[in-house]
Amino acid sequence: MGVFVADGIGPIEHARGFTLAMGGAESNVAVGVARLGGSAAWLGRLGPDSAGSLIKGRLRASGVRVVAVPDEAPTGLMIRYRRSAQFIHADYHRAGSAGSRLTPADLPRADVEAAGVLHVTGITPALSDTARATVFAAVETARAAGVPVSLDVNYRGKLWSRFDAAPVLRDLAALADIVFAGPEEAALFVDPAAPLEALAKLGPAEVVLKDGPRGCTALIDGVPYSVPALPVTAIDPVGAGDAFVAGYLADRLLGAPPADRLRTAIAAGAFAVTVPGDCDGAPTRSDLAALTGADINR
């Protein structure tokens, strides 16, 4: 989707200007994987407007292959502003958008079947019934072809209620091989007292709990892991979770062991908060090496 970001800090009515950018969890992850040397493709519907053109251009410029289904409806938009130094506010304009009109017929099944990983989020199913059906169709196509399925829960309360989201997210988690969630997101549909174990019982072999400044914990093939956060100067938290996921998946595609995947994920998420924007500043391997002082090129 296109994102209008208000300049400065304060109420939106006092903003003196806006920057048009690109946003969206799936596109952020695709860009993040590409920046880390991986191969990534993005599928979606885009409208015949400047936001759609910007998204296609920026994805391609980042090395992401774009499978964009043209639609007569406008590309979805978000208006974001920083109400204070601590709080970021976002308004979604996605009802009836091109992205909400995604259908199972749009799936490039051959591409899904040939992928190293299919990554989906809990955002697209919230957009419409047909978008939800498309996500499940993509997951089933990947599973039938033996392609690992990655899910980032990514619950957005402004798009659907907890009551509506919980059973859908639970069903997706049960079909996934890899699940990423924050503690509050996991609590939507599993026991919050032991979220890693509860998520793993649904079926995924790899469960990763993203916990911001507390780092992450994981249960991967039955083995527990815990990696602390890296101390950085935070400028903008937007996109940090997507950068984390991109770091993990990029290393997984290269065959890195779980501990290395998690360290790369932590470094990518930490780097993301030091630059503004959703994915414009997604790190390269060199960026991560400079941040951590370690050579994590693969």
C-alpha positions as CSV (number, residue, x, y, z in Angstrom):
1,M,0.0,0.0,0.0
2,G,1.0,3.6,-0.3
3,V,1.9,5.4,2.9
4,F,1.6,9.1,3.5
5,V,3.9,10.0,6.4
6,A,3.4,13.4,8.1
7,D,6.5,15.4,8.6
8,G,7.5,16.3,12.2
9,I,5.9,15.4,15.5
10,G,2.5,16.5,16.7
11,P,-1.2,16.5,15.7
12,I,-1.8,15.7,12.1
13,E,-3.6,19.0,11.5
14,H,-0.3,20.8,12.2
15,A,1.7,18.8,9.7
16,R,3.4,21.0,7.2
17,G,4.0,18.3,4.6
18,F,3.8,14.6,3.9
19,T,6.1,12.1,2.3
20,L,4.7,9.4,0.0
21,A,6.3,6.0,0.7
22,M,5.6,2.3,0.3
23,G,4.4,0.1,3.1
24,G,3.0,-3.4,3.8
25,A,4.4,-6.2,5.9
26,E,4.8,-8.7,3.0
27,S,6.5,-6.1,0.8
28,N,8.8,-5.1,3.7
29,V,9.9,-8.7,4.2
30,A,10.5,-9.2,0.4
31,V,12.7,-6.1,0.3
32,G,14.5,-7.2,3.5
33,V,15.3,-10.6,2.1
34,A,16.5,-9.1,-1.2
35,R,18.7,-6.6,0.6
36,L,20.3,-9.5,2.5
37,G,21.2,-11.3,-0.8
38,G,18.2,-13.5,-1.1
39,S,15.8,-14.0,-4.0
40,A,12.2,-12.6,-3.3
41,A,9.0,-12.2,-5.3
42,W,5.9,-10.3,-4.2
43,L,2.3,-11.0,-5.3
44,G,-0.6,-8.5,-5.0
45,R,-3.2,-6.4,-6.8
46,L,-2.3,-2.7,-7.5
47,G,-4.5,0.1,-8.8
48,P,-3.9,2.3,-11.8
49,D,-2.6,5.2,-9.7
50,S,0.6,6.9,-8.5
51,A,0.7,4.7,-5.4
52,G,0.6,1.5,-7.5
53,S,3.3,2.8,-9.8
54,L,5.5,3.8,-6.8
55,I,5.1,0.4,-5.2
56,K,6.1,-1.5,-8.4
57,G,9.0,0.8,-9.0
58,R,10.4,0.6,-5.5
59,L,10.0,-3.2,-5.2
60,R,11.8,-3.7,-8.5
61,A,14.5,-1.2,-7.6
62,S,15.1,-3.3,-4.4
63,G,15.6,-6.5,-6.4
64,V,12.2,-8.0,-5.8
65,R,10.3,-9.6,-8.6
66,V,6.8,-8.2,-8.8
67,V,3.8,-10.2,-9.8
68,A,1.2,-7.4,-9.8
69,V,-2.3,-8.0,-10.9
70,P,-3.8,-4.8,-12.4
71,D,-7.1,-3.7,-10.8
72,E,-9.4,-0.8,-11.5
73,A,-9.8,0.0,-7.8
74,P,-7.4,2.4,-6.1
75,T,-4.3,1.1,-4.3
76,G,-4.7,0.9,-0.6
77,L,-3.3,3.8,1.5
78,M,-2.3,4.5,5.1
79,I,-1.8,7.9,6.7
80,R,0.7,7.8,9.5
81,Y,1.9,10.5,11.9
82,R,3.9,10.7,15.1
83,R,1.5,12.2,17.7
84,S,4.4,12.4,20.1
85,A,8.0,11.2,20.4
86,Q,6.5,8.0,21.9
87,F,3.3,7.3,20.0
88,I,2.7,6.6,16.3
89,H,-0.8,6.8,14.9
90,A,-2.0,5.1,11.6
91,D,-5.2,5.4,9.7
92,Y,-5.9,2.6,7.1
93,H,-7.8,3.2,3.9
94,R,-8.0,-0.3,2.5
95,A,-11.7,-1.2,2.3
96,G,-12.5,-1.8,-1.4
97,S,-8.9,-1.2,-2.4
98,A,-7.1,-3.2,-5.1
99,G,-5.4,-5.3,-2.6
100,S,-8.7,-6.3,-0.9
101,R,-9.9,-7.7,-4.3
102,L,-7.2,-10.4,-4.4
103,T,-8.7,-13.8,-5.4
104,P,-7.4,-17.3,-5.5
105,A,-7.4,-17.1,-9.4
106,D,-4.6,-14.5,-9.1
107,L,-2.1,-17.0,-7.6
108,P,0.9,-17.9,-9.8
109,R,0.8,-21.5,-8.7
110,A,3.9,-22.5,-10.5
111,D,5.8,-19.7,-8.7
112,V,4.4,-20.8,-5.3
113,E,5.3,-24.4,-6.0
114,A,8.9,-23.5,-6.9
115,A,9.5,-21.2,-3.9
116,G,12.0,-21.8,-1.2
117,V,9.5,-20.4,1.4
118,L,6.0,-19.0,1.1
119,H,5.6,-16.1,3.5
120,V,2.1,-14.8,4.5
121,T,0.8,-12.5,7.2
122,G,-2.3,-12.1,9.3
123,I,-3.0,-8.7,7.6
124,T,-4.1,-9.9,4.1
125,P,-6.8,-12.2,5.5
126,A,-8.3,-9.2,7.3
127,L,-8.9,-7.2,4.0
128,S,-11.8,-9.3,2.6
129,D,-13.3,-12.7,2.2
130,T,-11.6,-13.2,-1.2
131,A,-8.2,-12.0,0.1
132,R,-8.5,-14.5,3.0
133,A,-9.4,-17.3,0.6
134,T,-6.3,-16.4,-1.5
135,V,-4.0,-16.7,1.5
136,F,-5.4,-20.1,2.4
137,A,-5.2,-21.2,-1.3
138,A,-1.5,-20.1,-1.4
139,V,-0.7,-22.0,1.8
140,E,-2.4,-25.2,0.6
141,T,-0.6,-24.9,-2.8
142,A,2.7,-24.6,-1.0
143,R,2.0,-27.4,1.4
144,A,1.0,-29.8,-1.4
145,A,4.3,-29.0,-3.2
146,G,6.4,-29.4,-0.1
147,V,7.2,-25.7,0.2
148,P,7.7,-24.5,3.8
149,V,5.1,-21.9,4.9
150,S,6.0,-18.9,7.0
151,L,3.4,-16.9,8.9
152,D,3.8,-13.6,10.7
153,V,0.7,-13.2,12.8
154,N,0.8,-9.4,12.5
155,Y,-2.6,-8.7,14.1
156,R,-4.0,-5.3,13.2
157,G,-6.9,-4.3,15.4
158,K,-8.0,-1.5,13.0
159,L,-8.7,-4.1,10.3
160,W,-10.6,-6.7,12.3
161,S,-11.7,-7.6,15.8
162,R,-9.9,-10.0,18.0
163,F,-13.0,-12.2,17.9
164,D,-12.9,-12.4,14.1
165,A,-9.1,-12.7,13.8
166,A,-8.5,-15.4,16.4
167,P,-9.9,-18.5,14.6
168,V,-8.4,-17.5,11.3
169,L,-5.0,-16.9,12.7
170,R,-5.1,-20.1,14.6
171,D,-6.0,-22.0,11.5
172,L,-3.1,-20.4,9.5
173,A,-0.7,-21.1,12.3
174,A,-1.7,-24.8,12.3
175,L,-0.9,-25.0,8.6
176,A,2.4,-23.1,8.8
177,D,5.9,-24.6,9.3
178,I,7.3,-21.3,10.7
179,V,5.3,-18.9,12.9
180,F,6.4,-15.4,14.1
181,A,4.4,-13.6,16.7
182,G,4.6,-11.0,19.4
183,P,3.5,-12.0,22.9
184,E,0.2,-10.2,22.7
185,E,-0.5,-11.6,19.2
186,A,0.1,-15.1,20.3
187,A,-2.3,-14.6,23.3
188,L,-5.1,-14.0,20.8
189,F,-5.4,-17.8,20.2
190,V,-3.0,-19.7,22.5
191,D,-2.2,-19.9,26.2
192,P,-0.3,-16.7,27.0
193,A,1.4,-18.5,29.9
194,A,3.4,-20.7,27.6
195,P,3.1,-19.3,24.1
196,L,6.0,-21.0,22.4
197,E,4.9,-24.5,23.5
198,A,1.2,-23.7,22.7
199,L,2.0,-22.5,19.2
200,A,4.3,-25.5,18.6
201,K,1.4,-27.8,19.6
202,L,-0.6,-26.4,16.7
203,G,1.9,-27.9,14.3
204,P,4.7,-25.5,13.2
205,A,8.2,-26.9,13.8
206,E,9.7,-23.4,14.1
207,V,8.1,-20.8,16.5
208,V,9.7,-17.4,17.1
209,L,8.4,-14.9,19.7
210,K,9.4,-11.4,18.8
211,D,9.6,-9.3,22.0
212,G,11.1,-5.9,20.9
213,P,13.6,-4.6,23.4
214,R,13.7,-7.9,25.2
215,G,15.0,-9.7,22.1
216,C,13.4,-13.0,21.1
217,T,12.8,-16.5,22.2
218,A,12.1,-19.5,20.0
219,L,11.3,-23.2,19.9
220,I,12.8,-24.7,16.8
221,D,12.5,-28.5,16.2
222,G,11.9,-28.8,19.9
223,V,15.0,-26.9,20.9
224,P,14.6,-23.7,22.9
225,Y,16.5,-20.5,22.0
226,S,16.8,-17.0,23.5
227,V,18.7,-14.1,22.0
228,P,18.9,-10.7,23.6
229,A,18.2,-7.4,21.8
230,L,21.0,-5.3,20.5
231,P,21.4,-1.8,22.2
232,V,20.8,0.8,19.5
233,T,19.5,4.4,19.3
234,A,15.9,4.0,18.1
235,I,14.6,6.5,15.6
236,D,11.5,4.8,14.1
237,P,10.1,1.4,15.3
238,V,8.0,0.9,12.1
239,G,9.2,-2.1,10.1
240,A,11.4,-3.6,12.8
241,G,9.3,-6.8,13.0
242,D,9.3,-7.2,9.3
243,A,13.1,-6.7,9.1
244,F,13.4,-9.3,11.9
245,V,11.4,-11.8,9.8
246,A,13.4,-11.0,6.7
247,G,16.7,-11.7,8.5
248,Y,15.5,-15.0,9.8
249,L,14.1,-16.2,6.4
250,A,17.1,-14.9,4.4
251,D,19.4,-17.1,6.6
252,R,17.0,-20.0,6.6
253,L,17.0,-20.0,2.8
254,L,20.8,-20.2,2.9
255,G,20.7,-23.2,5.2
256,A,22.1,-21.4,8.3
257,P,21.5,-23.1,11.7
258,P,18.8,-21.7,14.0
259,A,21.0,-19.8,16.3
260,D,22.6,-17.9,13.4
261,R,19.1,-17.2,11.9
262,L,18.0,-15.7,15.1
263,R,21.1,-13.5,15.6
264,T,20.7,-12.2,12.0
265,A,17.0,-11.5,12.7
266,I,17.8,-9.6,15.9
267,A,20.5,-7.5,14.1
268,A,18.2,-6.7,11.2
269,G,15.4,-5.7,13.5
270,A,17.8,-3.5,15.5
271,F,19.1,-1.8,12.4
272,A,15.6,-1.1,11.2
273,V,14.7,1.0,14.2
274,T,17.8,3.2,13.6
275,V,16.4,4.5,10.3
276,P,13.0,6.0,9.4
277,G,10.5,4.4,7.1
278,D,8.9,0.9,6.6
279,C,11.6,-0.7,4.4
280,D,13.6,2.1,2.7
281,G,16.5,1.6,5.1
282,A,16.4,-2.2,5.1
283,P,19.9,-3.4,5.9
284,T,22.5,-5.2,3.8
285,R,24.9,-7.8,5.1
286,S,27.5,-5.1,5.3
287,D,25.2,-2.9,7.4
288,L,24.6,-5.8,9.8
289,A,28.4,-6.5,10.1
290,A,29.0,-2.8,10.9
291,L,26.2,-2.9,13.6
292,T,27.3,-6.1,15.3
293,G,31.0,-6.0,14.7
294,A,30.8,-9.5,13.4
295,D,31.1,-10.9,9.9
296,I,27.7,-12.4,9.1
297,N,28.0,-12.5,5.3
298,R,26.8,-15.7,3.9
